[in-house]
Amino acid sequence: MSLLSLGLFFFGCNLETIEQSDNQVLAEKKSSKKEKSFDVVESDSSTEDTSDEHCHTVNLIAGQHHEIGTVTIDIEGDNLIVTYTTNGDWVLDATHLHITNCEEDGFPTTGANNPKIGHFDYTSVHEDETTQVTYTIDIGEITGALCFAAHAEVDGPSEETAWAEGEDFGGNSWAMYFEADLTDCDDDGGTPPAF
């Protein structure tokens, strides 16, 4: 009996060591995941520059039928600037952004080809009455065309989902993405950036 108890004790200790080892490996994998560098700034769009001189501008569509603002793309040095702006009574409750190099499997999607918004790289929940949100993202070595899926949760005359206008994902939702060629962008009015 004593020998059996001793064997179970050692076996139990070995299982605990294995579980701790697996948990350490899992924690190391999570911490080694590449961190994305970005900043988010919320503001009231009525106080911001409303000039139309952006590298790329698309409509922000709510509930499939309402043009409620814009999503703009600009370059400032090594930073990609993505700005959501609403107009009228519409405000931004949350924004979700994913950027890829336009490869077929670049966006996180379900098997039915609908985007997995919860897996987008950039996400932010906003304070009440936010009408403009700017993501500043260090783009480093990215060159040429990029594809953007810009989603928002908006509130106005009704609560709606909104997407930056573009191509259909091909699933059974109305989710959209758009393509922008960064080589066409001027950096602060100068020449296109060298990547």
Sequence and secondary structure as in RCSB ss.txt:
>XXXX:A:sequence
MSLLSLGLFFFGCNLETIEQSDNQVLAEKKSSKKEKSFDVVESDSSTEDTSDEHCHTVNLIAGQHHEIGTVTIDI
EGDNLIVTYTTNGDWVLDATHLHITNCEEDGFPTTGANNPKIGHFDYTSVHEDETTQVTYTIDIGEITGALCFAA
HAEVDGPSEETAWAEGEDFGGNSWAMYFEADLTDCDDDGGTPPAF
>XXXX:A:secstr
 HHHHHHHHHHHHHHHHHHHHHHHHHHHHHHHS    EEEEEE GGGS   S  SEEEEEEETTTEEEEEEEEEE
ETTEEEEEEEE TT EEEEEEEEEE S TT S B TTS B GGG SEEEE  TT  EEEEEEE TT  SEEEEEE
EEEEESSSEEEEEES EE SSSS  EEEEEEGGG  BTTSS    
